[in-house]
């Protein structure tokens, strides 16, 4: 499972051969959720409001890179790392 970013204890992953809609997975303190590329939760739950806010902020900064990584993953190409929040 390719890790594309990690910040403030949040791990962001994107898998190969995934189904639509475009999405990524996030793990924070054992809580897991699937987010669309707009930062909306599709499945699961990150219980921390702060962590969810940080994930949305990160998505806002890196939407184009997430879209690029989704395309790479769907074509079995190497996914690129994305900068964390500072």
N, C-alpha and C positions, 0 to 999 in steps of 0.2 A: 504494500500500500504506500504509494509515493507521498511523502510529506512535502508539501509545497511551501509551508511557512510555519513559524512557531513564535509566539509572543505572549508575554504575561501568563505563561502556563497554558495557553490555548494552542492546540495542535490542529493545523489545517491540512487535510488530505484530499487528494483527487485520485480516483481509481480509473484504470483502463477498462475498456469494454463496458462502460456503464450505459444505462438507459437514459432516455430523455425524461424530463427536461434537464438542461444543463444544471449541474449542481456540484457542491463540494461537501465534504464531511468535516465536522469540527468535534473535538474532544476536549473537555475541560473538567478536570478533577473527576474523571470517570463518567461524566454526563456526556452523552453523544447526541448529535443532531445533524440533520442534512439541511443545507441551505441552498436556495436558488442563487443565481448570480447577481441578484438584487439585495441579498442579505435577509430574505424572508425564510422562516423555518418551514420546511416541507414535512419533516418527520423528526420525531425524537424531541428532546428537550435539553437545553443548557439552562439549568436552574438559576444561575447567577445573572441578574439583570445587567450587571456591569460587564460581564463577559459577552453577553449578547450585544450590548452597545458597542463594545470594542470590535467585535466581529463585523458589525454593520459599518463601522467607521473604516475598518480595513478594506471591506468590499468597495466602499465608495472611492477609496484611493486607488484600487487595483482592478476595477471592473474589466478594463481592456485586457489586462494580463490574464485574468481568469478566463475570459472568452478565448484567448489564444491557447491557454493550457487545455481547455475543454476540447478544442479542435485537434490539438496534438494528441491527446489521450484517445479520442475517437478514431484517430488514424494510426494508433499504435506507435506513435513517436514519443521521444523522451520529453517528459513534462519539465518545465522550467521552474526553478525556485522563485518565489515572490517575496520581496522585502517585507519584513515584519513591521509592526507599529513600533515607533521609538518611545 
